[in-house]
Amino acid sequence: MSEADRPEIAVIGGSGFYTFLEAPREVEVDTPYGKPSAPIAIGTVGGRTVAFLPRHGPRHDFPAHKVNYRANMWALRSLGVRQVLAPCAVGGLQVEYGPGTFLVPDQLVDRTTARIQTYYDAGACHISFADPYCSRLRGHLLDGLAGHDPVDGGTMVVIEGPRFSTRAESRWYAAQDWAVVGMTSHPEAVLARELALCYATIALVTDHDAGVDEASAVSVDAVFEVFAAHTDTLKSVLTGVVGELGERDCSCSHAVDGMDLPVTLP
Ligand SMILES: [Zn+2]
């Protein structure tokens, strides 16, 4: 792959978001952690070379708890990617965040229980994760969503899944003033940071979580239906954002500076 063809930007598609690029070429990538969810699609968007990876595989082969997050992020970085936009479907934990709400979280709470969340199994590699999302990319996403009344900030709690929350769990999350609940932003965000990538997400609310709407509970059909109804909007927003991304003047690229890393980054 020539230098000009190397993608510096990646989009990771969530549930129901399996394609993004027109006539892409596909690259099979292997990593020390296994294969990513799908071959990486590479094409041009907004004048930029962009990589696309459907997080769950092209046919949703990998549910959130089975996604090989380490392979996905490693594969993208090995192709040259340094900036990652990673939309995901979430449940709203507050009444005001109903289906169709676009929220760009600024904080994350990890409630997963069985996922490998690091590349570094030796040495003292403790990265800063106080602000889990790249503030520069967050700004770009909010600008791109300007016509869609986006919510700026909020905490995403990430649960292990694949089951949805109980009402008690959901009410507890809401009582912490957390905004949305999802299943994929962790460990994706922390692995991105360990690879010194910029990473941010658009959380698309597909339903109220179980503790918000006492009359109903989350159904997977509703999740996919609402996500599908907003996929075109999401794609068009991301297309605009990709064209606007500039130089990386944020701190993400220095996330592992000075650390004695037990692995060599690709
Ligand atoms: Zn950044």
Boltz pocket constraint, residues with backbone or C-beta under 6 A from the ligand:
constraints:
  - pocket:
      binder: B
      contacts: [[A, 134], [A, 135], [A, 136], [A, 137], [A, 197], [A, 198], [A, 199], [A, 248], [A, 250], [A, 251], [A, 252], [A, 253]]
      max_distance: 6.0
